[in-house]
Amino acid sequence: MRHLRQVQMYAVNEGVEWMILTNGQVWQAYHLTGGLPVIVNLAFEVDLLGPEPLEAKADKMFFLHREALKRRRIDEL
């Protein structure tokens, strides 16, 4: 939770609406909605070593790909 608060402060200061936290195994994508109070929602989580099917993991991770980000596909979440 400490790491989420830290990245949230960076995002608010830089005007960024998407935040990614990872330890290499678990990837979490959060959406930040500015205002008072700031609202942070977990959009998705992928555990690369978890039991979820590989195709489902790849589908989620695609949202972090450069082309998907350029086309703002992550906003669909």
C-alpha positions as CSV (number, residue, x, y, z in Angstrom):
1,M,0.0,0.0,0.0
2,R,2.9,2.3,0.7
3,H,4.1,2.0,-2.9
4,L,0.7,2.8,-4.3
5,R,0.6,6.0,-2.2
6,Q,4.0,7.0,-3.5
7,V,3.2,6.4,-7.1
8,Q,-0.1,8.2,-6.6
9,M,1.7,11.3,-5.4
10,Y,4.0,11.2,-8.5
11,A,0.9,10.8,-10.8
12,V,-1.0,13.7,-9.2
13,N,2.1,16.0,-9.4
14,E,2.8,15.1,-13.0
15,G,-0.9,15.0,-14.2
16,V,-0.7,11.3,-15.1
17,E,-3.9,9.3,-15.1
18,W,-2.5,5.7,-15.3
19,M,-0.1,4.1,-12.8
20,I,1.6,0.7,-13.1
21,L,3.0,-1.1,-10.0
22,T,5.0,-4.3,-10.4
23,N,7.4,-6.6,-8.6
24,G,8.1,-8.4,-11.9
25,Q,5.6,-11.2,-11.1
26,V,2.5,-9.3,-10.3
27,W,1.5,-6.3,-12.5
28,Q,-1.2,-3.9,-11.3
29,A,-2.7,-1.1,-13.4
30,Y,-4.5,1.7,-11.6
31,H,-6.5,4.6,-13.0
32,L,-6.3,8.0,-11.2
33,T,-9.2,10.4,-11.4
34,G,-8.2,13.9,-10.3
35,G,-10.2,16.1,-8.0
36,L,-10.8,16.3,-4.3
37,P,-10.5,13.7,-3.2
38,V,-8.4,11.9,-5.8
39,I,-9.9,8.6,-6.8
40,V,-7.7,5.6,-7.5
41,N,-9.2,2.4,-9.0
42,L,-7.5,-0.9,-9.8
43,A,-8.2,-1.5,-13.5
44,F,-6.5,-4.9,-13.7
45,E,-4.0,-7.2,-12.0
46,V,-1.9,-9.9,-13.7
47,D,0.1,-12.5,-11.8
48,L,2.5,-13.9,-14.4
49,L,3.1,-17.0,-12.3
50,G,-0.5,-17.5,-11.2
51,P,-3.1,-20.1,-12.3
52,E,-4.9,-17.8,-14.8
53,P,-4.6,-19.1,-18.5
54,L,-1.7,-17.7,-20.4
55,E,-4.0,-16.2,-23.1
56,A,-5.9,-14.2,-20.4
57,K,-2.6,-12.9,-19.0
58,A,-1.5,-11.8,-22.5
59,D,-4.8,-10.1,-23.2
60,K,-4.4,-8.0,-20.0
61,M,-0.7,-7.2,-20.6
62,F,-1.5,-6.1,-24.1
63,F,-3.0,-2.9,-22.6
64,L,0.5,-1.9,-21.6
65,H,2.0,-2.3,-25.1
66,R,3.1,0.9,-26.8
67,E,0.6,0.6,-29.6
68,A,-2.3,0.0,-27.2
69,L,-1.3,3.0,-25.2
70,K,-1.0,5.2,-28.3
71,R,-4.5,4.2,-29.2
72,R,-5.7,4.6,-25.6
73,R,-7.1,1.1,-25.5
74,I,-6.5,1.0,-21.8
75,D,-9.3,3.6,-21.4
76,E,-11.7,0.8,-22.3
77,L,-11.0,-0.7,-18.9
